[in-house]
Amino acid sequence: MEEKLRKFYRDMEPKELRAAVEEKLRSVPPTMEYVRNLILDVKLLLRVLSDEDFDLTEDARRDFTAALLYFVEKKDAWPDYLPLIGYWDDYKLLRSVKEKHKGEIDRYFSQVKHFIANYF
């Protein structure tokens, strides 16, 4: 997982990353449980990363950015009739990043007074 994060990380403006993630999300149908969870994880990492009032550690910022860029990049060559299988590796990577930085995510939610989960 760490190798994937290093490979996909690059400096990117938060607005540009948000636009790329939102464009990708429009093409992902939330029909399988892990795909729904993937979408929620993507939106969570994007929210924490793009909150200008939260001082995210540099390590977490790099991993969040790399994981979101991994999600955005076209890297799977799945046939048209099997598109959802291609999201399994994205799901595993984002889950790994979420677990690795659980402390940062918990700290974020402890500081956000009025969080509304508006995912769909």
Biopython code that builds the backbone (N, CA, C, O; Angstrom):
import numpy as np
from Bio.PDB.StructureBuilder import StructureBuilder

atoms = [
    (1, "MET", "N", (0.817, -1.196, 0.000)),
    (1, "MET", "CA", (0.000, 0.000, 0.000)),
    (1, "MET", "C", (0.866, 1.267, 0.000)),
    (1, "MET", "O", (0.568, 2.234, -0.701)),
    (2, "GLU", "N", (1.936, 1.246, 0.793)),
    (2, "GLU", "CA", (2.807, 2.425, 0.861)),
    (2, "GLU", "C", (3.404, 2.742, -0.504)),
    (2, "GLU", "O", (3.554, 3.910, -0.860)),
    (3, "GLU", "N", (3.746, 1.706, -1.271)),
    (3, "GLU", "CA", (4.308, 1.919, -2.607)),
    (3, "GLU", "C", (3.298, 2.611, -3.520)),
    (3, "GLU", "O", (3.657, 3.509, -4.283)),
    (4, "LYS", "N", (2.039, 2.192, -3.440)),
    (4, "LYS", "CA", (0.996, 2.839, -4.251)),
    (4, "LYS", "C", (0.854, 4.303, -3.856)),
    (4, "LYS", "O", (0.712, 5.171, -4.718)),
    (5, "LEU", "N", (0.893, 4.581, -2.548)),
    (5, "LEU", "CA", (0.760, 5.967, -2.091)),
    (5, "LEU", "C", (1.910, 6.816, -2.620)),
    (5, "LEU", "O", (1.694, 7.933, -3.092)),
    (6, "ARG", "N", (3.133, 6.288, -2.543)),
    (6, "ARG", "CA", (4.286, 7.047, -3.065)),
    (6, "ARG", "C", (4.171, 7.262, -4.568)),
    (6, "ARG", "O", (4.504, 8.334, -5.073)),
    (7, "LYS", "N", (3.701, 6.247, -5.281)),
    (7, "LYS", "CA", (3.606, 6.336, -6.736)),
    (7, "LYS", "C", (2.586, 7.378, -7.182)),
    (7, "LYS", "O", (2.822, 8.091, -8.157)),
    (8, "PHE", "N", (1.466, 7.475, -6.489)),
    (8, "PHE", "CA", (0.388, 8.341, -6.950)),
    (8, "PHE", "C", (0.399, 9.731, -6.344)),
    (8, "PHE", "O", (-0.356, 10.594, -6.790)),
    (9, "TYR", "N", (1.236, 9.976, -5.338)),
    (9, "TYR", "CA", (1.254, 11.302, -4.742)),
    (9, "TYR", "C", (1.870, 12.321, -5.701)),
    (9, "TYR", "O", (2.873, 12.055, -6.363)),
    (10, "ARG", "N", (1.247, 13.475, -5.752)),
    (10, "ARG", "CA", (1.838, 14.652, -6.386)),
    (10, "ARG", "C", (1.165, 15.868, -5.770)),
    (10, "ARG", "O", (0.017, 15.795, -5.333)),
    (11, "ASP", "N", (1.878, 16.983, -5.736)),
    (11, "ASP", "CA", (1.288, 18.209, -5.209)),
    (11, "ASP", "C", (0.148, 18.624, -6.108)),
    (11, "ASP", "O", (0.279, 18.636, -7.332)),
    (12, "MET", "N", (-0.970, 18.963, -5.496)),
    (12, "MET", "CA", (-2.135, 19.360, -6.272)),
    (12, "MET", "C", (-2.955, 20.322, -5.428)),
    (12, "MET", "O", (-3.131, 20.110, -4.229)),
    (13, "GLU", "N", (-3.443, 21.355, -6.042)),
    (13, "GLU", "CA", (-4.292, 22.315, -5.349)),
    (13, "GLU", "C", (-5.571, 21.615, -4.887)),
    (13, "GLU", "O", (-6.130, 20.808, -5.630)),
    (14, "PRO", "N", (-6.043, 21.912, -3.668)),
    (14, "PRO", "CA", (-7.257, 21.264, -3.164)),
    (14, "PRO", "C", (-8.469, 21.425, -4.089)),
    (14, "PRO", "O", (-9.254, 20.488, -4.235)),
    (15, "LYS", "N", (-8.629, 22.574, -4.704)),
    (15, "LYS", "CA", (-9.778, 22.778, -5.601)),
    (15, "LYS", "C", (-9.685, 21.888, -6.832)),
    (15, "LYS", "O", (-10.690, 21.348, -7.296)),
    (16, "GLU", "N", (-8.467, 21.738, -7.358)),
    (16, "GLU", "CA", (-8.267, 20.883, -8.526)),
    (16, "GLU", "C", (-8.515, 19.419, -8.168)),
    (16, "GLU", "O", (-9.127, 18.680, -8.939)),
    (17, "LEU", "N", (-8.032, 19.004, -6.987)),
    (17, "LEU", "CA", (-8.251, 17.631, -6.529)),
    (17, "LEU", "C", (-9.740, 17.385, -6.292)),
    (17, "LEU", "O", (-10.262, 16.336, -6.668)),
    (18, "ARG", "N", (-10.423, 18.342, -5.672)),
    (18, "ARG", "CA", (-11.867, 18.208, -5.432)),
    (18, "ARG", "C", (-12.614, 18.035, -6.756)),
    (18, "ARG", "O", (-13.488, 17.175, -6.859)),
    (19, "ALA", "N", (-12.285, 18.829, -7.756)),
    (19, "ALA", "CA", (-12.954, 18.731, -9.056)),
    (19, "ALA", "C", (-12.717, 17.366, -9.689)),
    (19, "ALA", "O", (-13.638, 16.771, -10.251)),
    (20, "ALA", "N", (-11.491, 16.870, -9.601)),
    (20, "ALA", "CA", (-11.174, 15.563, -10.184)),
    (20, "ALA", "C", (-11.923, 14.447, -9.460)),
    (20, "ALA", "O", (-12.446, 13.532, -10.096)),
    (21, "VAL", "N", (-11.974, 14.523, -8.124)),
    (21, "VAL", "CA", (-12.679, 13.497, -7.340)),
    (21, "VAL", "C", (-14.174, 13.544, -7.638)),
    (21, "VAL", "O", (-14.794, 12.502, -7.848)),
    (22, "GLU", "N", (-14.751, 14.726, -7.657)),
    (22, "GLU", "CA", (-16.187, 14.831, -7.913)),
    (22, "GLU", "C", (-16.541, 14.332, -9.309)),
    (22, "GLU", "O", (-17.583, 13.703, -9.494)),
    (23, "GLU", "N", (-15.691, 14.602, -10.285)),
    (23, "GLU", "CA", (-15.933, 14.098, -11.637)),
    (23, "GLU", "C", (-15.897, 12.573, -11.656)),
    (23, "GLU", "O", (-16.744, 11.936, -12.283)),
    (24, "LYS", "N", (-14.924, 11.995, -10.975)),
    (24, "LYS", "CA", (-14.818, 10.537, -10.919)),
    (24, "LYS", "C", (-16.028, 9.934, -10.194)),
    (24, "LYS", "O", (-16.566, 8.915, -10.628)),
    (25, "LEU", "N", (-16.453, 10.558, -9.095)),
    (25, "LEU", "CA", (-17.596, 10.034, -8.335)),
    (25, "LEU", "C", (-18.875, 9.991, -9.164)),
    (25, "LEU", "O", (-19.715, 9.113, -8.965)),
    (26, "ARG", "N", (-19.024, 10.925, -10.084)),
    (26, "ARG", "CA", (-20.226, 10.928, -10.929)),
    (26, "ARG", "C", (-20.312, 9.680, -11.808)),
    (26, "ARG", "O", (-21.393, 9.316, -12.269)),
    (27, "SER", "N", (-19.178, 9.032, -12.037)),
    (27, "SER", "CA", (-19.181, 7.853, -12.907)),
    (27, "SER", "C", (-19.169, 6.534, -12.132)),
    (27, "SER", "O", (-19.121, 5.464, -12.739)),
    (28, "VAL", "N", (-19.211, 6.597, -10.796)),
    (28, "VAL", "CA", (-19.149, 5.383, -9.984)),
    (28, "VAL", "C", (-20.535, 5.059, -9.439)),
    (28, "VAL", "O", (-21.050, 5.793, -8.597)),
    (29, "PRO", "N", (-21.145, 3.973, -9.905)),
    (29, "PRO", "CA", (-22.472, 3.605, -9.393)),
    (29, "PRO", "C", (-22.360, 2.929, -8.030)),
    (29, "PRO", "O", (-21.645, 1.934, -7.911)),
    (30, "PRO", "N", (-23.038, 3.430, -6.998)),
    (30, "PRO", "CA", (-22.943, 2.849, -5.653)),
    (30, "PRO", "C", (-23.857, 1.634, -5.486)),
    (30, "PRO", "O", (-24.801, 1.682, -4.697)),
    (31, "THR", "N", (-23.596, 0.565, -6.204)),
    (31, "THR", "CA", (-24.501, -0.569, -6.178)),
    (31, "THR", "C", (-24.016, -1.714, -5.307)),
    (31, "THR", "O", (-24.839, -2.464, -4.781)),
    (32, "MET", "N", (-22.725, -1.874, -5.139)),
    (32, "MET", "CA", (-22.206, -2.933, -4.284)),
    (32, "MET", "C", (-21.766, -2.299, -2.967)),
    (32, "MET", "O", (-21.350, -1.141, -2.939)),
    (33, "GLU", "N", (-21.860, -3.059, -1.882)),
    (33, "GLU", "CA", (-21.555, -2.496, -0.563)),
    (33, "GLU", "C", (-20.166, -1.875, -0.508)),
    (33, "GLU", "O", (-20.011, -0.762, -0.005)),
    (34, "TYR", "N", (-19.154, -2.573, -1.016)),
    (34, "TYR", "CA", (-17.812, -2.001, -0.922)),
    (34, "TYR", "C", (-17.681, -0.749, -1.789)),
    (34, "TYR", "O", (-16.874, 0.128, -1.485)),
    (35, "VAL", "N", (-18.464, -0.658, -2.861)),
    (35, "VAL", "CA", (-18.416, 0.552, -3.694)),
    (35, "VAL", "C", (-19.084, 1.707, -2.945)),
    (35, "VAL", "O", (-18.594, 2.835, -2.989)),
    (36, "ARG", "N", (-20.190, 1.437, -2.263)),
    (36, "ARG", "CA", (-20.811, 2.489, -1.444)),
    (36, "ARG", "C", (-19.837, 2.952, -0.367)),
    (36, "ARG", "O", (-19.693, 4.151, -0.130)),
    (37, "ASN", "N", (-19.168, 2.003, 0.285)),
    (37, "ASN", "CA", (-18.195, 2.359, 1.320)),
    (37, "ASN", "C", (-17.013, 3.119, 0.734)),
    (37, "ASN", "O", (-16.492, 4.042, 1.359)),
    (38, "LEU", "N", (-16.595, 2.734, -0.456)),
    (38, "LEU", "CA", (-15.522, 3.453, -1.140)),
    (38, "LEU", "C", (-15.918, 4.908, -1.358)),
    (38, "LEU", "O", (-15.126, 5.813, -1.095)),
    (39, "ILE", "N", (-17.116, 5.133, -1.828)),
    (39, "ILE", "CA", (-17.597, 6.501, -2.065)),
    (39, "ILE", "C", (-17.603, 7.300, -0.764)),
    (39, "ILE", "O", (-17.182, 8.457, -0.745)),
    (40, "LEU", "N", (-18.075, 6.693, 0.317)),
    (40, "LEU", "CA", (-18.090, 7.381, 1.611)),
    (40, "LEU", "C", (-16.671, 7.693, 2.089)),
    (40, "LEU", "O", (-16.411, 8.776, 2.612)),
    (41, "ASP", "N", (-15.755, 6.737, 1.905)),
    (41, "ASP", "CA", (-14.369, 6.967, 2.309)),
    (41, "ASP", "C", (-13.725, 8.078, 1.484)),
    (41, "ASP", "O", (-13.008, 8.919, 2.028)),
    (42, "VAL", "N", (-13.975, 8.086, 0.186)),
    (42, "VAL", "CA", (-13.441, 9.133, -0.680)),
    (42, "VAL", "C", (-13.938, 10.494, -0.209)),
    (42, "VAL", "O", (-13.159, 11.440, -0.091)),
    (43, "LYS", "N", (-15.217, 10.587, 0.054)),
    (43, "LYS", "CA", (-15.782, 11.875, 0.476)),
    (43, "LYS", "C", (-15.275, 12.297, 1.848)),
    (43, "LYS", "O", (-15.073, 13.485, 2.100)),
    (44, "LEU", "N", (-15.070, 11.334, 2.729)),
    (44, "LEU", "CA", (-14.529, 11.654, 4.052)),
    (44, "LEU", "C", (-13.107, 12.190, 3.942)),
    (44, "LEU", "O", (-12.795, 13.238, 4.507)),
    (45, "LEU", "N", (-12.243, 11.478, 3.217)),
    (45, "LEU", "CA", (-10.862, 11.943, 3.080)),
    (45, "LEU", "C", (-10.802, 13.300, 2.400)),
    (45, "LEU", "O", (-10.009, 14.158, 2.789)),
    (46, "LEU", "N", (-11.631, 13.499, 1.392)),
    (46, "LEU", "CA", (-11.658, 14.787, 0.692)),
    (46, "LEU", "C", (-12.115, 15.902, 1.622)),
    (46, "LEU", "O", (-11.568, 17.004, 1.587)),
    (47, "ARG", "N", (-13.108, 15.623, 2.447)),
    (47, "ARG", "CA", (-13.608, 16.642, 3.384)),
    (47, "ARG", "C", (-12.528, 17.037, 4.381)),
    (47, "ARG", "O", (-12.290, 18.225, 4.599)),
    (48, "VAL", "N", (-11.873, 16.051, 4.987)),
    (48, "VAL", "CA", (-10.833, 16.346, 5.975)),
    (48, "VAL", "C", (-9.673, 17.087, 5.307)),
    (48, "VAL", "O", (-9.166, 18.069, 5.848)),
    (49, "LEU", "N", (-9.267, 16.622, 4.156)),
    (49, "LEU", "CA", (-8.145, 17.216, 3.432)),
    (49, "LEU", "C", (-8.429, 18.655, 3.015)),
    (49, "LEU", "O", (-7.531, 19.496, 3.051)),
    (50, "SER", "N", (-9.642, 18.940, 2.629)),
    (50, "SER", "CA", (-9.948, 20.265, 2.087)),
    (50, "SER", "C", (-10.457, 21.251, 3.135)),
    (50, "SER", "O", (-10.761, 22.394, 2.795)),
    (51, "ASP", "N", (-10.558, 20.844, 4.386)),
    (51, "ASP", "CA", (-11.001, 21.761, 5.444)),
    (51, "ASP", "C", (-9.836, 22.674, 5.818)),
    (51, "ASP", "O", (-8.870, 22.240, 6.446)),
    (52, "GLU", "N", (-9.939, 23.925, 5.430)),
    (52, "GLU", "CA", (-8.863, 24.887, 5.663)),
    (52, "GLU", "C", (-8.669, 25.218, 7.140)),
    (52, "GLU", "O", (-7.613, 25.715, 7.531)),
    (53, "ASP", "N", (-9.686, 24.944, 7.963)),
    (53, "ASP", "CA", (-9.589, 25.250, 9.386)),
    (53, "ASP", "C", (-8.978, 24.115, 10.206)),
    (53, "ASP", "O", (-8.774, 24.260, 11.411)),
    (54, "PHE", "N", (-8.688, 22.987, 9.557)),
    (54, "PHE", "CA", (-8.129, 21.842, 10.263)),
    (54, "PHE", "C", (-6.666, 21.672, 9.893)),
    (54, "PHE", "O", (-6.313, 21.641, 8.714)),
    (55, "ASP", "N", (-5.822, 21.563, 10.901)),
    (55, "ASP", "CA", (-4.377, 21.424, 10.688)),
    (55, "ASP", "C", (-4.021, 19.948, 10.599)),
    (55, "ASP", "O", (-3.608, 19.340, 11.587)),
    (56, "LEU", "N", (-4.185, 19.373, 9.409)),
    (56, "LEU", "CA", (-3.890, 17.974, 9.143)),
    (56, "LEU", "C", (-2.375, 17.776, 9.099)),
    (56, "LEU", "O", (-1.657, 18.609, 8.546)),
    (57, "THR", "N", (-1.892, 16.689, 9.674)),
    (57, "THR", "CA", (-0.446, 16.435, 9.640)),
    (57, "THR", "C", (0.010, 16.259, 8.180)),
    (57, "THR", "O", (-0.775, 15.871, 7.314)),
    (58, "GLU", "N", (1.264, 16.546, 7.936)),
    (58, "GLU", "CA", (1.794, 16.442, 6.575)),
    (58, "GLU", "C", (1.757, 15.002, 6.066)),
    (58, "GLU", "O", (1.469, 14.772, 4.891)),
    (59, "ASP", "N", (2.043, 14.041, 6.927)),
    (59, "ASP", "CA", (2.006, 12.631, 6.538)),
    (59, "ASP", "C", (0.597, 12.229, 6.101)),
    (59, "ASP", "O", (0.426, 11.575, 5.071)),
    (60, "ALA", "N", (-0.395, 12.615, 6.874)),
    (60, "ALA", "CA", (-1.783, 12.302, 6.523)),
    (60, "ALA", "C", (-2.192, 13.042, 5.251)),
    (60, "ALA", "O", (-2.880, 12.477, 4.401)),
    (61, "ARG", "N", (-1.776, 14.290, 5.117)),
    (61, "ARG", "CA", (-2.109, 15.078, 3.912)),
    (61, "ARG", "C", (-1.562, 14.396, 2.660)),
    (61, "ARG", "O", (-2.258, 14.295, 1.649)),
    (62, "ARG", "N", (-0.343, 13.939, 2.728)),
    (62, "ARG", "CA", (0.266, 13.263, 1.576)),
    (62, "ARG", "C", (-0.470, 11.962, 1.258)),
    (62, "ARG", "O", (-0.766, 11.681, 0.097)),
    (63, "ASP", "N", (-0.765, 11.168, 2.293)),
    (63, "ASP", "CA", (-1.452, 9.897, 2.070)),
    (63, "ASP", "C", (-2.877, 10.099, 1.563)),
    (63, "ASP", "O", (-3.322, 9.376, 0.672)),
    (64, "PHE", "N", (-3.591, 11.064, 2.114)),
    (64, "PHE", "CA", (-4.955, 11.350, 1.647)),
    (64, "PHE", "C", (-4.932, 11.762, 0.183)),
    (64, "PHE", "O", (-5.730, 11.281, -0.622)),
    (65, "THR", "N", (-4.003, 12.662, -0.157)),
    (65, "THR", "CA", (-3.885, 13.134, -1.537)),
    (65, "THR", "C", (-3.547, 11.980, -2.469)),
    (65, "THR", "O", (-4.163, 11.829, -3.524)),
    (66, "ALA", "N", (-2.576, 11.170, -2.084)),
    (66, "ALA", "CA", (-2.168, 10.042, -2.930)),
    (66, "ALA", "C", (-3.317, 9.055, -3.115)),
    (66, "ALA", "O", (-3.545, 8.573, -4.225)),
    (67, "ALA", "N", (-4.041, 8.750, -2.042)),
    (67, "ALA", "CA", (-5.160, 7.802, -2.135)),
    (67, "ALA", "C", (-6.263, 8.346, -3.037)),
    (67, "ALA", "O", (-6.845, 7.601, -3.826)),
    (68, "LEU", "N", (-6.550, 9.634, -2.923)),
    (68, "LEU", "CA", (-7.582, 10.238, -3.775)),
    (68, "LEU", "C", (-7.132, 10.276, -5.231)),
    (68, "LEU", "O", (-7.938, 10.056, -6.135)),
    (69, "LEU", "N", (-5.863, 10.552, -5.462)),
    (69, "LEU", "CA", (-5.350, 10.531, -6.834)),
    (69, "LEU", "C", (-5.354, 9.113, -7.396)),
    (69, "LEU", "O", (-5.603, 8.922, -8.586)),
    (70, "TYR", "N", (-5.084, 8.125, -6.563)),
    (70, "TYR", "CA", (-5.166, 6.731, -7.003)),
    (70, "TYR", "C", (-6.586, 6.408, -7.440)),
    (70, "TYR", "O", (-6.796, 5.736, -8.450)),
    (71, "PHE", "N", (-7.558, 6.890, -6.675)),
    (71, "PHE", "CA", (-8.964, 6.688, -7.021)),
    (71, "PHE", "C", (-9.308, 7.360, -8.350)),
    (71, "PHE", "O", (-10.030, 6.793, -9.171)),
    (72, "VAL", "N", (-8.790, 8.562, -8.554)),
    (72, "VAL", "CA", (-9.115, 9.358, -9.744)),
    (72, "VAL", "C", (-8.480, 8.804, -11.010)),
    (72, "VAL", "O", (-9.104, 8.809, -12.071)),
    (73, "GLU", "N", (-7.260, 8.333, -10.907)),
    (73, "GLU", "CA", (-6.519, 7.885, -12.092)),
    (73, "GLU", "C", (-7.189, 6.705, -12.783)),
    (73, "GLU", "O", (-7.743, 5.818, -12.133)),
    (74, "LYS", "N", (-7.129, 6.710, -14.103)),
    (74, "LYS", "CA", (-7.613, 5.563, -14.890)),
    (74, "LYS", "C", (-6.470, 4.567, -14.966)),
    (74, "LYS", "O", (-5.475, 4.788, -15.656)),
    (75, "LYS", "N", (-6.631, 3.464, -14.243)),
    (75, "LYS", "CA", (-5.557, 2.481, -14.194)),
    (75, "LYS", "C", (-6.058, 1.077, -14.459)),
    (75, "LYS", "O", (-5.261, 0.167, -14.684)),
    (76, "ASP", "N", (-7.363, 0.891, -14.436)),
    (76, "ASP", "CA", (-7.944, -0.435, -14.616)),
    (76, "ASP", "C", (-8.477, -0.591, -16.036)),
    (76, "ASP", "O", (-9.095, 0.319, -16.588)),
    (77, "ALA", "N", (-8.232, -1.735, -16.600)),
    (77, "ALA", "CA", (-8.731, -2.016, -17.948)),
    (77, "ALA", "C", (-9.766, -3.137, -17.867)),
    (77, "ALA", "O", (-9.605, -4.187, -18.489)),
    (78, "TRP", "N", (-10.825, -2.906, -17.098)),
    (78, "TRP", "CA", (-11.874, -3.904, -16.933)),
    (78, "TRP", "C", (-12.840, -3.831, -18.098)),
    (78, "TRP", "O", (-13.108, -2.749, -18.621)),
    (79, "PRO", "N", (-13.362, -4.968, -18.506)),
    (79, "PRO", "CA", (-14.367, -4.944, -19.578)),
    (79, "PRO", "C", (-15.611, -4.166, -19.138)),
    (79, "PRO", "O", (-15.883, -4.041, -17.944)),
    (80, "ASP", "N", (-16.348, -3.656, -20.097)),
    (80, "ASP", "CA", (-17.528, -2.849, -19.792)),
    (80, "ASP", "C", (-18.543, -3.581, -18.923)),
    (80, "ASP", "O", (-19.281, -2.943, -18.172)),
    (81, "TYR", "N", (-18.593, -4.897, -19.011)),
    (81, "TYR", "CA", (-19.580, -5.627, -18.231)),
    (81, "TYR", "C", (-19.103, -5.946, -16.803)),
    (81, "TYR", "O", (-19.865, -6.537, -16.037)),
    (82, "LEU", "N", (-17.871, -5.577, -16.420)),
    (82, "LEU", "CA", (-17.348, -5.800, -15.069)),
    (82, "LEU", "C", (-16.744, -4.532, -14.457)),
    (82, "LEU", "O", (-15.661, -4.611, -13.876)),
    (83, "PRO", "N", (-17.377, -3.396, -14.559)),
    (83, "PRO", "CA", (-16.710, -2.167, -14.108)),
    (83, "PRO", "C", (-16.489, -2.085, -12.604)),
    (83, "PRO", "O", (-15.516, -1.471, -12.167)),
    (84, "LEU", "N", (-17.359, -2.682, -11.803)),
    (84, "LEU", "CA", (-17.252, -2.509, -10.361)),
    (84, "LEU", "C", (-16.090, -3.279, -9.748)),
    (84, "LEU", "O", (-15.588, -2.896, -8.691)),
    (85, "ILE", "N", (-15.660, -4.351, -10.391)),
    (85, "ILE", "CA", (-14.535, -5.122, -9.864)),
    (85, "ILE", "C", (-13.275, -4.265, -9.831)),
    (85, "ILE", "O", (-12.417, -4.448, -8.968)),
    (86, "GLY", "N", (-13.167, -3.348, -10.755)),
    (86, "GLY", "CA", (-12.002, -2.479, -10.816)),
    (86, "GLY", "C", (-11.851, -1.544, -9.640)),
    (86, "GLY", "O", (-10.787, -0.949, -9.470)),
    (87, "TYR", "N", (-12.875, -1.392, -8.821)),
    (87, "TYR", "CA", (-12.796, -0.501, -7.666)),
    (87, "TYR", "C", (-12.319, -1.200, -6.403)),
    (87, "TYR", "O", (-12.137, -0.545, -5.377)),
    (88, "TRP", "N", (-12.111, -2.511, -6.448)),
    (88, "TRP", "CA", (-11.703, -3.248, -5.255)),
    (88, "TRP", "C", (-10.354, -2.764, -4.733)),
    (88, "TRP", "O", (-10.199, -2.587, -3.525)),
    (89, "ASP", "N", (-9.383, -2.546, -5.604)),
    (89, "ASP", "CA", (-8.076, -2.082, -5.144)),
    (89, "ASP", "C", (-8.162, -0.658, -4.595)),
    (89, "ASP", "O", (-7.451, -0.319, -3.649)),
    (90, "ASP", "N", (-9.017, 0.171, -5.172)),
    (90, "ASP", "CA", (-9.227, 1.531, -4.655)),
    (90, "ASP", "C", (-9.773, 1.452, -3.226)),
    (90, "ASP", "O", (-9.312, 2.147, -2.321)),
    (91, "TYR", "N", (-10.765, 0.585, -3.059)),
    (91, "TYR", "CA", (-11.398, 0.397, -1.744)),
    (91, "TYR", "C", (-10.359, -0.034, -0.713)),
    (91, "TYR", "O", (-10.314, 0.516, 0.388)),
    (92, "LYS", "N", (-9.526, -1.012, -1.060)),
    (92, "LYS", "CA", (-8.526, -1.514, -0.118)),
    (92, "LYS", "C", (-7.518, -0.421, 0.244)),
    (92, "LYS", "O", (-7.137, -0.293, 1.407)),
    (93, "LEU", "N", (-7.086, 0.359, -0.736)),
    (93, "LEU", "CA", (-6.111, 1.411, -0.465)),
    (93, "LEU", "C", (-6.712, 2.498, 0.429)),
    (93, "LEU", "O", (-6.073, 2.927, 1.390)),
    (94, "LEU", "N", (-7.921, 2.943, 0.127)),
    (94, "LEU", "CA", (-8.538, 3.981, 0.947)),
    (94, "LEU", "C", (-8.803, 3.495, 2.364)),
    (94, "LEU", "O", (-8.623, 4.251, 3.319)),
    (95, "ARG", "N", (-9.224, 2.255, 2.515)),
    (95, "ARG", "CA", (-9.426, 1.681, 3.857)),
    (95, "ARG", "C", (-8.114, 1.660, 4.624)),
    (95, "ARG", "O", (-8.082, 1.967, 5.815)),
    (96, "SER", "N", (-7.036, 1.298, 3.944)),
    (96, "SER", "CA", (-5.718, 1.251, 4.566)),
    (96, "SER", "C", (-5.301, 2.635, 5.061)),
    (96, "SER", "O", (-4.797, 2.779, 6.175)),
    (97, "VAL", "N", (-5.512, 3.640, 4.230)),
    (97, "VAL", "CA", (-5.172, 5.018, 4.606)),
    (97, "VAL", "C", (-6.045, 5.481, 5.774)),
    (97, "VAL", "O", (-5.562, 6.140, 6.695)),
    (98, "LYS", "N", (-7.327, 5.131, 5.730)),
    (98, "LYS", "CA", (-8.229, 5.500, 6.830)),
    (98, "LYS", "C", (-7.775, 4.880, 8.150)),
    (98, "LYS", "O", (-7.778, 5.546, 9.185)),
    (99, "GLU", "N", (-7.390, 3.622, 8.114)),
    (99, "GLU", "CA", (-6.921, 2.949, 9.330)),
    (99, "GLU", "C", (-5.595, 3.535, 9.802)),
    (99, "GLU", "O", (-5.396, 3.746, 10.999)),
    (100, "LYS", "N", (-4.690, 3.798, 8.861)),
    (100, "LYS", "CA", (-3.385, 4.347, 9.205)),
    (100, "LYS", "C", (-3.520, 5.698, 9.913)),
    (100, "LYS", "O", (-2.768, 5.999, 10.840)),
    (101, "HIS", "N", (-4.484, 6.507, 9.467)),
    (101, "HIS", "CA", (-4.635, 7.865, 10.001)),
    (101, "HIS", "C", (-5.927, 8.019, 10.812)),
    (101, "HIS", "O", (-6.536, 9.088, 10.842)),
    (102, "LYS", "N", (-6.324, 6.938, 11.458)),
    (102, "LYS", "CA", (-7.542, 6.956, 12.269)),
    (102, "LYS", "C", (-7.482, 8.054, 13.334)),
    (102, "LYS", "O", (-8.482, 8.719, 13.605)),
    (103, "GLY", "N", (-6.317, 8.235, 13.926)),
    (103, "GLY", "CA", (-6.150, 9.269, 14.948)),
    (103, "GLY", "C", (-6.427, 10.662, 14.409)),
    (103, "GLY", "O", (-7.065, 11.472, 15.080)),
    (104, "GLU", "N", (-5.954, 10.947, 13.204)),
    (104, "GLU", "CA", (-6.192, 12.253, 12.585)),
    (104, "GLU", "C", (-7.678, 12.446, 12.264)),
    (104, "GLU", "O", (-8.224, 13.533, 12.450)),
    (105, "ILE", "N", (-8.315, 11.391, 11.787)),
    (105, "ILE", "CA", (-9.746, 11.472, 11.464)),
    (105, "ILE", "C", (-10.551, 11.675, 12.741)),
    (105, "ILE", "O", (-11.473, 12.490, 12.768)),
    (106, "ASP", "N", (-10.211, 10.941, 13.799)),
    (106, "ASP", "CA", (-10.892, 11.121, 15.089)),
    (106, "ASP", "C", (-10.682, 12.536, 15.614)),
    (106, "ASP", "O", (-11.610, 13.156, 16.133)),
    (107, "ARG", "N", (-9.454, 13.048, 15.477)),
    (107, "ARG", "CA", (-9.162, 14.420, 15.919)),
    (107, "ARG", "C", (-9.987, 15.423, 15.127)),
    (107, "ARG", "O", (-10.478, 16.407, 15.680)),
    (108, "TYR", "N", (-10.138, 15.171, 13.829)),
    (108, "TYR", "CA", (-10.954, 16.058, 12.991)),
    (108, "TYR", "C", (-12.393, 16.118, 13.506)),
    (108, "TYR", "O", (-12.953, 17.199, 13.689)),
    (109, "PHE", "N", (-12.980, 14.945, 13.737)),
    (109, "PHE", "CA", (-14.366, 14.929, 14.192)),
    (109, "PHE", "C", (-14.521, 15.482, 15.603)),
    (109, "PHE", "O", (-15.597, 15.967, 15.951)),
    (110, "SER", "N", (-13.487, 15.422, 16.416)),
    (110, "SER", "CA", (-13.575, 16.002, 17.758)),
    (110, "SER", "C", (-13.560, 17.529, 17.696)),
    (110, "SER", "O", (-14.033, 18.196, 18.616)),
    (111, "GLN", "N", (-13.016, 18.081, 16.608)),
    (111, "GLN", "CA", (-12.933, 19.539, 16.471)),
    (111, "GLN", "C", (-14.063, 20.136, 15.653)),
    (111, "GLN", "O", (-14.324, 21.336, 15.745)),
    (112, "VAL", "N", (-14.734, 19.323, 14.857)),
    (112, "VAL", "CA", (-15.821, 19.827, 14.020)),
    (112, "VAL", "C", (-17.105, 19.767, 14.831)),
    (112, "VAL", "O", (-17.576, 18.687, 15.185)),
    (113, "LYS", "N", (-17.658, 20.915, 15.117)),
    (113, "LYS", "CA", (-18.830, 20.976, 15.984)),
    (113, "LYS", "C", (-20.106, 20.512, 15.287)),
    (113, "LYS", "O", (-20.907, 19.790, 15.879)),
    (114, "HIS", "N", (-20.295, 20.914, 14.060)),
    (114, "HIS", "CA", (-21.546, 20.623, 13.368)),
    (114, "HIS", "C", (-21.260, 19.891, 12.066)),
    (114, "HIS", "O", (-21.247, 20.487, 10.989)),
    (115, "PHE", "N", (-21.031, 18.592, 12.186)),
    (115, "PHE", "CA", (-20.768, 17.793, 11.005)),
    (115, "PHE", "C", (-22.066, 17.164, 10.527)),
    (115, "PHE", "O", (-22.763, 16.495, 11.291)),
    (116, "ILE", "N", (-22.377, 17.379, 9.281)),
    (116, "ILE", "CA", (-23.548, 16.757, 8.671)),
    (116, "ILE", "C", (-23.056, 15.881, 7.527)),
    (116, "ILE", "O", (-22.405, 16.356, 6.596)),
    (117, "ALA", "N", (-23.375, 14.605, 7.613)),
    (117, "ALA", "CA", (-22.948, 13.673, 6.578)),
    (117, "ALA", "C", (-23.903, 13.760, 5.403)),
    (117, "ALA", "O", (-24.948, 13.110, 5.390)),
    (118, "ASN", "N", (-23.538, 14.561, 4.422)),
    (118, "ASN", "CA", (-24.350, 14.726, 3.228)),
    (118, "ASN", "C", (-23.606, 14.085, 2.071)),
    (118, "ASN", "O", (-22.980, 14.768, 1.260)),
    (119, "TYR", "N", (-23.685, 12.748, 2.008)),
    (119, "TYR", "CA", (-22.871, 12.033, 1.037)),
    (119, "TYR", "C", (-23.562, 11.824, -0.286)),
    (119, "TYR", "O", (-22.889, 11.674, -1.305)),
    (120, "PHE", "N", (-24.874, 11.806, -0.313)),
    (120, "PHE", "CA", (-25.553, 11.498, -1.571)),
    (120, "PHE", "C", (-26.495, 12.605, -1.962)),
    (120, "PHE", "O", (-27.155, 12.518, -2.998)),
]
sb = StructureBuilder()
sb.init_structure("model")
sb.init_model(0)
sb.init_chain("A")
sb.init_seg("    ")
for serial, (resi, resn, name, xyz) in enumerate(atoms, 1):
    if name == "N":
        sb.init_residue(resn, " ", resi, " ")
    sb.init_atom(name, np.array(xyz, "f"), 0.0, 1.0, " ", f" {name:<3s}", serial, name[0])
structure = sb.get_structure()
